[in-house]
């Protein structure tokens, strides 16, 4: 069974000012933003460009999408939603947001295995940067890609699949270096329901002793540490499948408590822009993200950072950060710990190792954040940290490159796909050595 969206009539390629990222912490240096309305227009635009980069929903925080040439938006391309019931896959346009995709899947018998905290992000953007949700059994969102359609440097549209392309693991999470993604085919799982429950007042001692146990307590778990506190680490956000809910789970075992929840009232600590908590069952797509797709996500006026370490060393890494927390805690708006299962994608921050993601949402104070990033990175240095590609970090290229054993293969792939450097930019040069 296949469901396909209709294609609207083409309109001329629009030209706009490039603007800034979603949170406003990076203003694009690109000369212009081009907005084609068809894949054919995108092909013509790329073929005529010497330097060009793709732009989606602008949810990165650094210059990963920037260029000294032109930016091109994929949001104006025709929407695709092609559900293959027999294969258990869905093909969507690259600019489709996860919230939009999930709402379309909702009435079917299928689901995405996991989602990021923000459903507002585009599928192509999240995939190309290694964005993730949480759960010890869940790989990042890129690992669900079975097929990818890309406009390459010569303007040709090419489709490659996991089964047929020996270099597929290098093409999916490619930081925009190989072309502009127009569509992706994603693996699906049977639909399911989720409930969200929250613990409060988790002690730091319990977190450091039991981080592994706590992270396995539900289908998806997030811990929100409070770096300014010497005693209380913070809260734990559990997303449990209703068919695997453990009613005997007791936060008192870790010195924490359940969030107060009264029927008919908003659960303790629940904000209106967040998805429903308090143990109320609901569809996967209305519970797996932290934020509702119809509300403003997160805080907006912010800078984000995230580092991935081997999960086996998670407690040690957290203890190292706690030892220097007084130097950065004053800038932290929110912090979150999530787990990501290992994958084989060449540029994945979770390549070859089960990972603990240590996330910081900072106050939008660029100078101060740049001062504390080396403090955080020095504390994590013994644990071989890999930064999230789309967030702020101060690690130098060689420090990053040393943690990616397939980097030479990726450079070969990028040179073959784009010998003229059409999709290269300063970010790729600085981090991967792609000139």
C-alpha positions as a Markdown table, in Angstrom:
| # | Residue | x | y | z |
|---|---|---|---|---|
| 1 | Unk | 0.0 | 0.0 | 0.0 |
| 2 | Unk | 1.4 | 3.4 | -0.9 |
| 3 | Unk | 0.1 | 6.9 | -0.1 |
| 4 | Unk | 1.6 | 9.8 | -2.0 |
| 5 | Unk | 1.2 | 13.5 | -1.6 |
| 6 | Unk | 0.1 | 15.6 | -4.5 |
| 7 | Unk | 2.6 | 17.9 | -6.2 |
| 8 | Unk | 1.7 | 21.7 | -6.4 |
| 9 | Unk | 2.5 | 23.7 | -9.5 |
| 10 | Unk | 6.0 | 25.1 | -9.8 |
| 11 | Unk | 6.8 | 28.7 | -9.0 |
| 12 | Unk | 9.9 | 30.7 | -9.8 |
| 13 | Unk | 12.9 | 30.2 | -7.5 |
| 14 | Unk | 12.6 | 32.8 | -4.8 |
| 15 | Unk | 15.6 | 34.8 | -3.5 |
| 16 | Unk | 15.7 | 35.9 | 0.1 |
| 17 | Unk | 18.2 | 37.2 | 2.7 |
| 18 | Unk | 20.0 | 34.3 | 4.5 |
| 19 | Unk | 19.1 | 35.4 | 8.0 |
| 20 | Unk | 20.2 | 33.4 | 11.0 |
| 21 | Unk | 19.8 | 30.1 | 12.8 |
| 22 | Unk | 16.6 | 29.4 | 14.7 |
| 23 | Unk | 18.0 | 30.6 | 18.1 |
| 24 | Unk | 19.7 | 33.6 | 16.5 |
| 25 | Unk | 23.1 | 32.6 | 17.8 |
| 26 | Unk | 24.6 | 32.4 | 14.3 |
| 27 | Unk | 24.0 | 34.8 | 11.4 |
| 28 | Unk | 24.6 | 33.3 | 8.0 |
| 29 | Unk | 27.4 | 34.8 | 5.9 |
| 30 | Unk | 25.9 | 33.4 | 2.7 |
| 31 | Unk | 25.1 | 35.9 | -0.1 |
| 32 | Unk | 21.5 | 34.8 | -0.4 |
| 33 | Unk | 18.9 | 32.1 | 0.3 |
| 34 | Unk | 17.4 | 30.4 | -2.8 |
| 35 | Unk | 14.0 | 28.7 | -2.4 |
| 36 | Unk | 13.2 | 26.4 | -5.3 |
| 37 | Unk | 9.8 | 24.9 | -5.5 |
| 38 | Unk | 10.7 | 21.7 | -7.5 |
| 39 | Unk | 13.5 | 19.2 | -7.4 |
| 40 | Unk | 14.2 | 20.1 | -11.1 |
| 41 | Unk | 14.8 | 23.7 | -10.0 |
| 42 | Unk | 17.0 | 22.6 | -7.3 |
| 43 | Unk | 19.1 | 20.5 | -9.8 |
| 44 | Unk | 19.4 | 23.5 | -12.1 |
| 45 | Unk | 20.4 | 25.7 | -9.1 |
| 46 | Unk | 23.1 | 23.3 | -7.9 |
| 47 | Unk | 24.5 | 22.7 | -11.4 |
| 48 | Unk | 24.9 | 26.5 | -11.9 |
| 49 | Unk | 26.6 | 27.1 | -8.5 |
| 50 | Unk | 30.2 | 27.1 | -7.5 |
| 51 | Unk | 29.4 | 27.2 | -3.7 |
| 52 | Unk | 26.1 | 26.1 | -2.2 |
| 53 | Unk | 24.8 | 24.6 | 1.0 |
| 54 | Unk | 21.4 | 23.2 | 2.0 |
| 55 | Unk | 19.3 | 24.8 | 4.7 |
| 56 | Unk | 16.3 | 23.2 | 6.5 |
| 57 | Unk | 14.6 | 24.3 | 9.7 |
| 58 | Unk | 17.7 | 26.2 | 10.9 |
| 59 | Unk | 18.0 | 24.2 | 14.1 |
| 60 | Unk | 21.7 | 23.9 | 14.2 |
| 61 | Unk | 23.6 | 26.4 | 16.4 |
| 62 | Unk | 26.9 | 26.8 | 14.5 |
| 63 | Unk | 28.1 | 27.4 | 11.0 |
| 64 | Unk | 27.7 | 23.9 | 9.8 |
| 65 | Unk | 25.1 | 24.9 | 7.1 |
| 66 | Unk | 26.8 | 28.2 | 6.2 |
| 67 | Unk | 28.7 | 29.0 | 3.0 |
| 68 | Unk | 30.5 | 31.9 | 1.3 |
| 69 | Unk | 28.2 | 31.2 | -1.7 |
| 70 | Unk | 24.4 | 30.6 | -1.7 |
| 71 | Unk | 22.2 | 28.8 | 0.7 |
| 72 | Unk | 19.3 | 26.8 | -0.8 |
| 73 | Unk | 16.2 | 25.9 | 1.2 |
| 74 | Unk | 14.6 | 22.4 | 0.9 |
| 75 | Unk | 11.4 | 23.6 | 2.7 |
| 76 | Unk | 9.8 | 24.8 | -0.6 |
| 77 | Unk | 10.1 | 21.4 | -2.3 |
| 78 | Unk | 7.0 | 19.3 | -2.8 |
| 79 | Unk | 6.0 | 17.2 | 0.2 |
| 80 | Unk | 6.3 | 13.5 | -0.2 |
| 81 | Unk | 4.7 | 10.8 | 2.0 |
| 82 | Unk | 5.0 | 7.4 | 0.5 |
| 83 | Unk | 4.1 | 4.6 | 2.9 |
| 84 | Unk | 5.2 | 1.1 | 1.8 |
| 85 | Unk | 3.1 | -1.2 | 4.0 |
| 86 | Unk | 4.8 | -4.3 | 2.7 |
| 87 | Unk | 8.4 | -3.1 | 3.3 |
| 88 | Unk | 7.6 | -1.3 | 6.6 |
| 89 | Unk | 9.1 | 2.0 | 5.3 |
| 90 | Unk | 8.1 | 5.5 | 4.6 |
| 91 | Unk | 9.7 | 7.9 | 2.1 |
| 92 | Unk | 9.5 | 11.6 | 2.9 |
| 93 | Unk | 10.9 | 14.8 | 1.5 |
| 94 | Unk | 14.0 | 16.1 | 3.2 |
| 95 | Unk | 12.4 | 19.3 | 4.5 |
| 96 | Unk | 9.6 | 17.5 | 6.2 |
| 97 | Unk | 9.7 | 18.0 | 10.0 |
| 98 | Unk | 9.5 | 15.0 | 12.3 |
| 99 | Unk | 6.3 | 16.4 | 13.8 |
| 100 | Unk | 4.6 | 16.5 | 10.4 |
| 101 | Unk | 5.9 | 13.0 | 9.5 |
| 102 | Unk | 4.7 | 11.6 | 12.8 |
| 103 | Unk | 1.2 | 13.1 | 12.4 |
| 104 | Unk | 0.9 | 11.5 | 9.0 |
| 105 | Unk | 2.0 | 8.1 | 10.4 |
| 106 | Unk | -0.2 | 8.4 | 13.4 |
| 107 | Unk | -3.4 | 7.0 | 11.8 |
| 108 | Unk | -1.5 | 4.0 | 10.3 |
| 109 | Unk | -0.2 | 0.9 | 12.0 |
| 110 | Unk | 3.4 | 2.2 | 11.9 |
| 111 | Unk | 5.6 | 4.3 | 14.0 |
| 112 | Unk | 9.1 | 5.7 | 14.2 |
| 113 | Unk | 11.2 | 3.8 | 16.8 |
| 114 | Unk | 12.4 | 7.0 | 18.3 |
| 115 | Unk | 12.2 | 10.8 | 18.0 |
| 116 | Unk | 14.4 | 13.8 | 19.1 |
| 117 | Unk | 13.2 | 16.1 | 21.8 |
| 118 | Unk | 12.1 | 18.7 | 19.2 |
| 119 | Unk | 9.6 | 17.5 | 16.6 |
| 120 | Unk | 10.1 | 20.8 | 14.7 |
| 121 | Unk | 13.4 | 19.7 | 13.1 |
| 122 | Unk | 13.6 | 18.6 | 9.5 |
| 123 | Unk | 14.3 | 14.9 | 8.8 |
| 124 | Unk | 17.2 | 15.7 | 6.4 |
| 125 | Unk | 18.8 | 18.1 | 8.8 |
| 126 | Unk | 18.6 | 15.8 | 11.8 |
| 127 | Unk | 19.9 | 12.8 | 9.8 |
| 128 | Unk | 22.8 | 14.7 | 8.3 |
| 129 | Unk | 24.1 | 15.9 | 11.8 |
| 130 | Unk | 23.5 | 12.7 | 13.9 |
| 131 | Unk | 20.6 | 14.1 | 16.0 |
| 132 | Unk | 19.1 | 11.6 | 18.4 |
| 133 | Unk | 16.5 | 10.8 | 21.0 |
| 134 | Unk | 17.3 | 8.6 | 24.0 |
| 135 | Unk | 17.2 | 4.9 | 25.0 |
| 136 | Unk | 19.9 | 2.3 | 25.5 |
| 137 | Unk | 18.5 | 0.3 | 22.6 |
| 138 | Unk | 18.0 | 3.2 | 20.2 |
| 139 | Unk | 20.6 | 4.4 | 17.7 |
| 140 | Unk | 20.5 | 8.0 | 16.4 |
| 141 | Unk | 17.9 | 9.0 | 13.9 |
| 142 | Unk | 20.3 | 8.6 | 11.0 |
| 143 | Unk | 20.4 | 4.8 | 11.6 |
| 144 | Unk | 16.8 | 4.4 | 10.5 |
| 145 | Unk | 17.6 | 5.6 | 6.9 |
| 146 | Unk | 17.3 | 2.8 | 4.3 |
| 147 | Unk | 17.4 | 5.0 | 1.2 |
| 148 | Unk | 18.5 | 8.5 | 0.3 |
| 149 | Unk | 17.9 | 10.8 | -2.7 |
| 150 | Unk | 20.5 | 13.5 | -3.2 |
| 151 | Unk | 21.1 | 16.2 | -5.8 |
| 152 | Unk | 24.9 | 16.0 | -6.3 |
| 153 | Unk | 27.5 | 18.5 | -7.4 |
| 154 | Unk | 26.8 | 17.9 | -11.1 |
| 155 | Unk | 23.1 | 18.6 | -10.6 |
| 156 | Unk | 22.1 | 15.0 | -11.0 |
| 157 | Unk | 19.5 | 13.4 | -8.7 |
| 158 | Unk | 20.7 | 10.0 | -7.4 |
| 159 | Unk | 19.1 | 7.5 | -5.1 |
| 160 | Unk | 21.2 | 5.1 | -3.1 |
| 161 | Unk | 20.1 | 2.3 | -0.7 |
| 162 | Unk | 21.5 | 0.5 | 2.3 |
| 163 | Unk | 21.3 | -2.8 | 0.5 |
| 164 | Unk | 23.0 | -1.8 | -2.7 |
| 165 | Unk | 25.6 | 0.8 | -1.8 |
| 166 | Unk | 28.7 | -0.4 | 0.0 |
| 167 | Unk | 29.5 | 3.2 | 1.1 |
| 168 | Unk | 26.0 | 3.9 | 2.4 |
| 169 | Unk | 27.2 | 4.2 | 6.0 |
| 170 | Unk | 29.2 | 7.2 | 4.8 |
| 171 | Unk | 26.5 | 8.8 | 2.8 |
| 172 | Unk | 23.7 | 9.1 | 5.3 |
| 173 | Unk | 25.3 | 11.2 | 8.0 |
| 174 | Unk | 27.4 | 13.4 | 5.8 |
| 175 | Unk | 27.2 | 16.9 | 7.2 |
| 176 | Unk | 25.9 | 18.1 | 3.8 |
| 177 | Unk | 29.3 | 17.4 | 2.2 |
| 178 | Unk | 28.0 | 15.0 | -0.5 |
| 179 | Unk | 25.0 | 16.9 | -1.8 |
| 180 | Unk | 21.5 | 18.2 | -1.0 |
| 181 | Unk | 19.1 | 15.6 | 0.3 |
| 182 | Unk | 15.6 | 15.7 | -1.3 |
| 183 | Unk | 14.1 | 12.6 | 0.2 |
| 184 | Unk | 14.8 | 9.8 | 2.6 |
| 185 | Unk | 13.3 | 6.3 | 3.1 |
| 186 | Unk | 13.0 | 5.4 | 6.8 |
| 187 | Unk | 12.6 | 2.1 | 8.6 |
| 188 | Unk | 9.4 | 1.8 | 10.7 |
| 189 | Unk | 8.2 | -0.3 | 13.6 |
| 190 | Unk | 4.7 | -1.3 | 14.6 |
| 191 | Unk | 2.7 | 1.5 | 16.4 |
| 192 | Unk | 2.8 | 1.7 | 20.2 |
| 193 | Unk | 1.6 | 3.8 | 23.1 |
| 194 | Unk | 3.8 | 5.6 | 25.6 |
| 195 | Unk | 3.4 | 7.1 | 29.1 |
| 196 | Unk | 5.6 | 9.8 | 30.6 |
| 197 | Unk | 6.5 | 9.8 | 34.3 |
| 198 | Unk | 8.9 | 12.1 | 36.1 |
| 199 | Unk | 11.1 | 11.6 | 39.2 |
| 200 | Unk | 12.2 | 14.6 | 41.3 |
| 201 | Unk | 15.1 | 15.2 | 43.7 |
| 202 | Unk | 17.4 | 12.5 | 42.4 |
| 203 | Unk | 20.6 | 12.8 | 44.6 |
| 204 | Unk | 24.0 | 13.3 | 42.9 |
| 205 | Unk | 25.3 | 10.3 | 44.8 |
| 206 | Unk | 22.6 | 8.1 | 43.4 |
| 207 | Unk | 23.1 | 9.4 | 39.8 |
| 208 | Unk | 26.8 | 8.7 | 39.9 |
| 209 | Unk | 26.3 | 5.2 | 41.4 |
| 210 | Unk | 23.3 | 4.2 | 39.3 |
| 211 | Unk | 23.4 | 6.1 | 36.0 |
| 212 | Unk | 23.4 | 2.8 | 34.1 |
| 213 | Unk | 20.4 | 1.3 | 36.0 |
| 214 | Unk | 18.4 | 4.6 | 35.8 |
| 215 | Unk | 19.0 | 4.9 | 32.0 |
| 216 | Unk | 17.6 | 1.4 | 31.5 |
| 217 | Unk | 14.5 | 2.0 | 33.5 |
| 218 | Unk | 12.2 | 2.8 | 30.5 |
| 219 | Unk | 12.0 | 2.8 | 26.8 |
| 220 | Unk | 13.5 | 6.3 | 26.7 |
| 221 | Unk | 15.1 | 8.0 | 29.6 |
| 222 | Unk | 16.4 | 11.6 | 30.1 |
| 223 | Unk | 18.1 | 12.9 | 33.2 |
| 224 | Unk | 18.2 | 16.6 | 33.8 |
| 225 | Unk | 21.2 | 17.3 | 36.1 |
| 226 | Unk | 21.5 | 20.5 | 38.1 |
| 227 | Unk | 25.1 | 21.5 | 38.0 |
| 228 | Unk | 24.7 | 24.3 | 40.5 |
| 229 | Unk | 23.6 | 21.9 | 43.3 |
| 230 | Unk | 26.0 | 19.9 | 45.4 |
| 231 | Unk | 23.4 | 17.5 | 46.6 |
| 232 | Unk | 20.4 | 17.1 | 44.3 |
| 233 | Unk | 21.2 | 16.1 | 40.7 |
| 234 | Unk | 17.7 | 16.9 | 39.4 |
| 235 | Unk | 14.9 | 15.1 | 37.7 |
| 236 | Unk | 14.5 | 12.0 | 35.6 |
| 237 | Unk | 12.1 | 11.9 | 32.6 |
| 238 | Unk | 10.9 | 8.3 | 31.8 |
| 239 | Unk | 9.1 | 7.5 | 28.6 |
| 240 | Unk | 7.7 | 3.9 | 28.9 |
| 241 | Unk | 5.9 | 1.8 | 26.4 |
| 242 | Unk | 2.5 | 1.0 | 28.0 |
| 243 | Unk | 3.0 | -2.7 | 27.0 |
| 244 | Unk | 6.3 | -2.8 | 29.0 |
| 245 | Unk | 5.4 | -0.5 | 31.9 |
| 246 | Unk | 6.9 | -1.7 | 35.2 |
| 247 | Unk | 4.5 | -0.9 | 38.0 |
| 248 | Unk | 7.0 | -1.9 | 40.6 |
| 249 | Unk | 9.5 | 0.7 | 39.6 |
| 250 | Unk | 10.2 | 2.8 | 42.7 |
| 251 | Unk | 12.3 | 6.0 | 42.6 |
| 252 | Unk | 12.8 | 5.8 | 46.3 |
| 253 | Unk | 15.3 | 3.1 | 45.6 |
| 254 | Unk | 17.5 | 5.9 | 44.3 |
| 255 | Unk | 16.5 | 8.5 | 46.8 |
| 256 | Unk | 14.1 | 10.2 | 44.4 |
| 257 | Unk | 10.3 | 10.6 | 44.3 |
| 258 | Unk | 7.5 | 10.6 | 41.8 |
| 259 | Unk | 6.3 | 13.9 | 40.5 |
| 260 | Unk | 3.0 | 14.8 | 42.1 |
| 261 | Unk | 0.2 | 13.9 | 39.8 |
| 262 | Unk | -3.5 | 14.6 | 40.5 |
| 263 | Unk | -6.2 | 13.3 | 38.0 |
| 264 | Unk | -7.5 | 16.2 | 35.9 |
| 265 | Unk | -4.6 | 18.5 | 36.9 |
| 266 | Unk | -1.3 | 19.3 | 35.2 |
| 267 | Unk | 1.5 | 17.1 | 36.7 |
| 268 | Unk | 4.2 | 18.7 | 38.8 |
| 269 | Unk | 6.9 | 20.4 | 36.7 |
| 270 | Unk | 4.9 | 20.0 | 33.5 |
| 271 | Unk | 5.0 | 23.1 | 31.2 |
| 272 | Unk | 2.3 | 23.8 | 28.6 |
| 273 | Unk | 4.7 | 23.6 | 25.7 |
| 274 | Unk | 5.8 | 20.1 | 26.7 |
| 275 | Unk | 4.2 | 16.8 | 25.8 |
| 276 | Unk | 1.8 | 15.2 | 28.3 |
| 277 | Unk | 3.3 | 13.8 | 31.5 |
| 278 | Unk | 1.7 | 12.3 | 34.7 |
| 279 | Unk | 1.6 | 8.7 | 33.4 |
| 280 | Unk | -1.2 | 9.4 | 30.9 |
| 281 | Unk | -0.9 | 7.0 | 28.0 |
| 282 | Unk | -0.9 | 8.4 | 24.5 |
| 283 | Unk | 0.4 | 7.7 | 20.9 |
| 284 | Unk | 4.1 | 7.4 | 20.5 |
| 285 | Unk | 4.4 | 10.6 | 18.5 |
| 286 | Unk | 2.7 | 12.6 | 21.2 |
| 287 | Unk | 5.0 | 11.4 | 23.9 |
| 288 | Unk | 8.5 | 10.6 | 22.6 |
| 289 | Unk | 9.4 | 14.3 | 21.9 |
| 290 | Unk | 9.8 | 16.6 | 24.9 |
| 291 | Unk | 7.9 | 19.4 | 23.2 |
| 292 | Unk | 4.6 | 19.7 | 21.4 |
| 293 | Unk | 4.9 | 20.3 | 17.6 |
| 294 | Unk | 2.3 | 23.1 | 17.8 |
| 295 | Unk | 4.2 | 25.0 | 20.5 |
| 296 | Unk | 7.5 | 26.9 | 20.6 |
| 297 | Unk | 10.2 | 24.4 | 21.5 |
| 298 | Unk | 12.8 | 24.8 | 24.2 |
| 299 | Unk | 13.6 | 28.4 | 25.2 |
| 300 | Unk | 14.7 | 29.8 | 21.8 |
| 301 | Unk | 17.2 | 32.4 | 23.0 |
| 302 | Unk | 20.0 | 30.0 | 23.7 |
| 303 | Unk | 23.2 | 28.2 | 22.6 |
| 304 | Unk | 23.5 | 24.5 | 22.7 |
| 305 | Unk | 26.4 | 22.1 | 23.2 |
| 306 | Unk | 26.6 | 18.3 | 23.5 |
| 307 | Unk | 29.3 | 15.8 | 23.9 |
| 308 | Unk | 29.2 | 12.0 | 23.5 |
| 309 | Unk | 31.3 | 9.7 | 25.6 |
| 310 | Unk | 31.5 | 5.9 | 25.9 |
| 311 | Unk | 28.5 | 4.9 | 28.1 |
| 312 | Unk | 30.8 | 2.6 | 30.1 |
| 313 | Unk | 32.6 | 5.7 | 31.4 |
| 314 | Unk | 29.5 | 7.8 | 31.9 |
| 315 | Unk | 29.7 | 8.1 | 35.7 |
| 316 | Unk | 33.4 | 9.0 | 35.6 |
| 317 | Unk | 32.7 | 11.7 | 32.9 |
| 318 | Unk | 29.9 | 13.2 | 35.0 |
| 319 | Unk | 32.1 | 13.2 | 38.1 |
| 320 | Unk | 34.8 | 15.0 | 36.2 |
| 321 | Unk | 32.3 | 17.7 | 35.1 |
| 322 | Unk | 30.9 | 18.0 | 38.6 |
| 323 | Unk | 34.4 | 18.7 | 39.9 |
| 324 | Unk | 34.6 | 21.9 | 37.8 |
| 325 | Unk | 30.9 | 22.7 | 37.7 |
| 326 | Unk | 31.3 | 26.0 | 39.6 |
| 327 | Unk | 33.1 | 27.4 | 36.5 |
| 328 | Unk | 30.2 | 26.8 | 34.1 |
| 329 | Unk | 27.0 | 26.2 | 36.1 |
| 330 | Unk | 25.9 | 29.9 | 36.1 |
| 331 | Unk | 25.5 | 29.8 | 32.3 |
| 332 | Unk | 23.4 | 26.6 | 32.1 |
| 333 | Unk | 19.7 | 27.0 | 31.4 |
| 334 | Unk | 19.0 | 23.3 | 31.1 |
| 335 | Unk | 21.2 | 20.2 | 31.0 |
| 336 | Unk | 20.2 | 16.7 | 29.8 |
| 337 | Unk | 21.7 | 13.3 | 29.8 |
| 338 | Unk | 20.6 | 10.8 | 27.1 |
| 339 | Unk | 21.8 | 7.5 | 25.8 |
| 340 | Unk | 22.4 | 6.5 | 22.2 |
| 341 | Unk | 23.2 | 2.9 | 21.0 |
| 342 | Unk | 26.2 | 2.2 | 18.8 |
| 343 | Unk | 26.0 | 2.3 | 15.0 |
| 344 | Unk | 28.3 | 1.9 | 12.0 |
| 345 | Unk | 27.8 | 5.3 | 10.3 |
| 346 | Unk | 31.2 | 6.7 | 9.5 |
| 347 | Unk | 30.7 | 10.2 | 11.0 |
| 348 | Unk | 28.2 | 9.3 | 13.7 |
| 349 | Unk | 29.1 | 10.6 | 17.2 |
| 350 | Unk | 28.0 | 7.1 | 18.4 |
| 351 | Unk | 30.1 | 5.2 | 15.8 |
| 352 | Unk | 31.2 | 1.9 | 17.3 |
| 353 | Unk | 30.3 | 2.6 | 20.9 |
| 354 | Unk | 27.2 | 2.9 | 23.1 |
| 355 | Unk | 27.2 | 6.5 | 24.2 |
| 356 | Unk | 26.1 | 8.9 | 26.8 |
| 357 | Unk | 25.2 | 12.3 | 25.4 |
| 358 | Unk | 25.9 | 15.2 | 27.8 |
| 359 | Unk | 23.9 | 18.2 | 26.7 |
| 360 | Unk | 24.0 | 21.8 | 27.8 |
| 361 | Unk | 21.6 | 24.6 | 26.9 |
| 362 | Unk | 23.5 | 27.8 | 27.6 |
| 363 | Unk | 22.4 | 31.4 | 28.0 |
| 364 | Unk | 22.8 | 33.2 | 24.7 |
| 365 | Unk | 26.0 | 34.9 | 25.9 |
| 366 | Unk | 28.5 | 33.9 | 23.2 |
| 367 | Unk | 31.7 | 35.3 | 24.8 |
| 368 | Unk | 31.0 | 33.6 | 28.1 |
| 369 | Unk | 30.1 | 30.3 | 26.5 |
| 370 | Unk | 33.3 | 30.3 | 24.5 |
| 371 | Unk | 35.2 | 30.8 | 27.7 |
| 372 | Unk | 33.6 | 27.8 | 29.5 |
| 373 | Unk | 33.6 | 25.3 | 26.6 |
| 374 | Unk | 37.4 | 24.6 | 27.0 |
| 375 | Unk | 36.7 | 23.9 | 30.7 |
| 376 | Unk | 34.0 | 21.3 | 29.8 |
| 377 | Unk | 36.1 | 19.8 | 27.1 |
| 378 | Unk | 39.2 | 19.5 | 29.3 |
| 379 | Unk | 37.1 | 17.6 | 31.9 |
| 380 | Unk | 35.8 | 15.2 | 29.3 |
| 381 | Unk | 39.2 | 14.8 | 27.4 |
| 382 | Unk | 40.1 | 11.5 | 29.2 |
| 383 | Unk | 36.8 | 10.0 | 27.8 |
| 384 | Unk | 37.4 | 10.8 | 24.1 |
| 385 | Unk | 34.4 | 13.2 | 23.7 |
| 386 | Unk | 32.8 | 13.6 | 20.3 |
| 387 | Unk | 30.8 | 16.8 | 19.9 |
| 388 | Unk | 27.4 | 17.1 | 18.3 |
| 389 | Unk | 28.1 | 18.3 | 14.8 |
| 390 | Unk | 25.3 | 21.0 | 14.9 |
| 391 | Unk | 26.1 | 22.5 | 18.2 |
| 392 | Unk | 28.9 | 24.7 | 19.7 |
| 393 | Unk | 32.3 | 23.3 | 20.6 |
| 394 | Unk | 35.8 | 24.6 | 20.7 |
| 395 | Unk | 37.7 | 21.3 | 20.0 |
| 396 | Unk | 40.2 | 21.6 | 17.2 |
| 397 | Unk | 40.0 | 19.5 | 14.0 |
| 398 | Unk | 42.7 | 17.0 | 14.9 |
| 399 | Unk | 41.1 | 16.4 | 18.3 |
| 400 | Unk | 37.8 | 15.5 | 16.6 |
| 401 | Unk | 39.3 | 13.6 | 13.7 |
| 402 | Unk | 41.2 | 11.2 | 16.0 |
| 403 | Unk | 37.9 | 9.7 | 17.2 |
| 404 | Unk | 36.6 | 8.8 | 13.7 |
| 405 | Unk | 38.3 | 5.7 | 12.3 |
| 406 | Unk | 36.4 | 5.9 | 9.0 |
| 407 | Unk | 37.3 | 9.5 | 8.4 |
| 408 | Unk | 39.8 | 8.7 | 5.6 |
| 409 | Unk | 37.1 | 6.7 | 3.8 |
| 410 | Unk | 34.7 | 9.7 | 4.2 |
| 411 | Unk | 37.2 | 12.1 | 2.7 |
| 412 | Unk | 37.6 | 9.7 | -0.3 |
| 413 | Unk | 33.9 | 9.6 | -0.7 |
| 414 | Unk | 33.5 | 13.4 | -0.5 |
| 415 | Unk | 36.3 | 14.0 | -3.0 |
| 416 | Unk | 34.7 | 11.6 | -5.5 |
| 417 | Unk | 31.2 | 13.1 | -5.1 |
| 418 | Unk | 32.3 | 16.7 | -5.1 |
| 419 | Unk | 35.8 | 17.2 | -6.6 |
| 420 | Unk | 35.2 | 20.9 | -7.2 |
| 421 | Unk | 34.2 | 21.6 | -3.6 |
| 422 | Unk | 30.7 | 22.9 | -4.4 |
| 423 | Unk | 29.4 | 21.8 | -1.0 |
| 424 | Unk | 32.5 | 22.5 | 1.1 |
| 425 | Unk | 32.6 | 25.3 | 3.7 |
| 426 | Unk | 34.7 | 26.5 | 6.5 |
| 427 | Unk | 33.1 | 24.1 | 9.0 |
| 428 | Unk | 34.0 | 21.1 | 7.0 |
| 429 | Unk | 37.5 | 22.4 | 6.5 |
| 430 | Unk | 38.0 | 23.2 | 10.1 |
| 431 | Unk | 36.6 | 20.0 | 11.6 |
| 432 | Unk | 37.3 | 17.3 | 8.9 |
| 433 | Unk | 40.1 | 18.8 | 6.9 |
| 434 | Unk | 38.0 | 18.9 | 3.8 |
| 435 | Unk | 39.5 | 21.8 | 1.8 |
